Amino acid sequence: MKLAVAEVGMGGRLDATNVFLPAVSVVTRIGMDHMQYLGDTLEKIALEKAGIAKPGVPLVLGAMPDEARAAILARAREVGAPAVSAPDSVGVARVRGDLTGQTLAVSSGAADYGRVKMRLAASYQVENAATAVAAVEALGRVLGIEWPARTVAAGLGAAELPGRFQLLSEDPATILDGGHNPCAAEALVGALKAAKAARGVRLVCGMCADKDPAGWLQVLAPVVGKVWTVPLSNPRGLPPDKLAAFARGAGLREVAACATLGEGLDAARADARAAGRPVLVAGSLFLAGDVLAGA
């Protein structure tokens, strides 16, 4: 048996993935992003996402705001897609964790998966783990397969996701995260706090011009000490001087606009090492790609 996971590019209702009938559909947390295409409220965006719902196909919902959940559930009922709430069907608790990983206690009505050591260190992966397990269990019911608990636990433990709260180095601690909207910034702040790395963060950031730099930076500002803004290799990138102005507008005072990514990284790491603080490189998946490619 061969299985494939297809990720929707944006939205859902008009996405190319609708050309095939899935065994299970999944909708994860919804935030305010791509508003010019998907709508200016969570409800409108959720309705676009709910376009992947198919008659008779289980629709797994991750944790999300109530208004988004209500919109998706309404669409699921309309098309006859049985809805599965991951937060209600799978229990995941964070036992311990730091910047190198975390241990989760995972269980559901179907199985006790025990304590799972995950390489993914961000505390926001707790809800993603619940969604993943709910999706796997739903798939098992569709296919008539009972997955061994150890197999599911091993899958969670082996999961890797470059560019999402990825620890690049330990001296100084340097974290790479592609989050680029206020909702992602909230999750990132929560992850930094859970890892006890949320004070005086040295931030290296680059963002696309069509995002919400003001909102993103306002969320991060309380945990940030100094900022270095850098360019992206993508033409959609916001110039560093303009991004620096947004950082100052968010109340951050020690801000430097850099001509290159390398300049920003070198300066932030040197300062962080001297101060004993972590470096956070964030603001765009394009920035994450540039860092991982060594640009």
C-alpha positions, -999 to 999 in steps of 0.1 A, spaced: 0 0 0 13 34 -9 1 66 8 7 102 0 3 134 20 -7 164 -1 -5 199 14 -29 226 3 -9 256 -11 -32 283 1 -69 284 11 -85 252 1 -117 258 -19 -99 267 -51 -67 246 -45 -54 222 -70 -55 194 -44 -92 192 -49 -87 172 -81 -84 140 -60 -105 124 -33 -85 120 -1 -89 93 25 -88 119 53 -87 157 52 -70 179 79 -74 215 88 -49 229 113 -49 262 133 -62 292 113 -48 327 116 -50 360 98 -29 356 67 -33 359 29 -63 382 36 -62 397 1 -71 363 -12 -89 344 15 -109 372 33 -105 397 61 -120 377 90 -112 343 105 -147 331 95 -141 339 58 -106 324 59 -120 293 76 -147 289 49 -120 289 22 -100 263 42 -131 242 46 -134 239 9 -113 207 11 -142 189 30 -156 160 9 -188 139 14 -181 109 36 -144 118 41 -133 124 77 -123 160 84 -98 163 112 -98 197 129 -68 209 150 -70 235 178 -83 268 165 -104 299 174 -141 292 180 -153 313 150 -130 294 127 -141 261 141 -178 269 138 -174 279 102 -156 247 93 -181 225 112 -210 241 94 -194 234 60 -186 198 71 -223 192 80 -233 208 47 -213 184 26 -216 154 48 -180 151 60 -177 135 95 -158 159 117 -131 148 142 -119 173 168 -82 166 176 -82 184 209 -112 164 221 -101 130 209 -64 131 216 -47 141 248 -12 155 246 7 169 277 42 184 277 62 166 304 95 185 299 114 203 272 142 227 262 157 240 230 169 206 219 135 188 221 106 178 244 89 149 259 51 145 255 26 122 271 2 111 244 -30 91 247 -65 88 231 -96 67 234 -80 42 210 -45 39 225 -20 50 251 11 60 232 32 66 264 59 93 267 73 104 234 106 122 230 103 146 201 130 163 182 106 192 176 112 215 205 85 242 202 57 240 227 33 247 199 40 213 185 19 199 213 -13 207 195 2 196 162 10 162 177 -26 158 187 -38 167 152 -13 142 137 -24 114 159 -61 121 153 -54 121 116 -35 88 117 -62 72 138 -89 84 114 -69 70 85 -67 37 102 -104 36 106 -109 43 69 -84 17 58 -94 -9 84 -59 -8 99 -50 -8 136 -17 9 139 6 -4 167 10 23 194 48 20 192 47 28 155 27 60 160 50 70 188 81 63 167 67 85 139 62 114 163 97 109 177 113 109 143 95 139 129 117 168 117 107 202 104 135 224 93 129 261 98 104 257 126 119 265 160 151 247 147 181 250 169 210 259 146 237 261 172 242 262 209 270 289 214 251 311 213 218 294 212 205 302 177 169 294 168 154 295 133 117 299 128 98 308 96 67 322 114 56 354 96 22 365 109 10 377 144 -6 343 152 28 326 145 45 352 166 23 344 195 31 307 192 68 316 189 68 337 221 50 308 239 77 284 226 105 307 238 89 310 272 85 273 276 121 268 267 132 295 292 147 315 264 124 345 263 144 373 278 166 398 259 163 378 226 186 390 198 163 391 168 175 388 132 144 393 110 135 396 74 100 397 60 79 399 29 64 433 21 29 418 18 29 406 54 21 424 87 54 434 101 39 459 126 16 433 141 43 406 140 69 428 157 45 441 184 38 405 195 75 397 197 87 430 212 83 422 249 109 393 247 133 411 223 164 431 234 180 440 201 171 437 164 190 433 131 169 436 100 181 418 69 172 414 32 156 384 17 168 368 -16 132 369 -27 120 400 -46 90 403 -23 113 411 6 108 443 26 139 464 25 159 463 58 156 500 65 118 499 62 116 468 84 138 486 109 112 514 110 85 490 118 107 475 146 112 510 161 74 516 158 69 485 179 89 501 207 122 484 200 150 509 203 182 490 195 177 483 159 202 480 130 194 476 93 219 453 76 230 451 40 233 413 40 220 384 60 255 374 69 262 408 84 231 406 106 238 370 117 274 377 126 265 409 146 236 392 164 257 362 174 286 382 186 263 404 207 244 374 220 275 355 230 288 385 250 255 390 267 246 354 273 213 357 253 197 336 225 195 346 189 162 342 170 162 343 132 126 347 121 100 365 100 98 345 67 101 310 53 121 326 26 145 338 53 146 303 68 155 290 33 183 316 29 198 306 63 196 269 57 211 274 22 240 293 37 231 326 19 
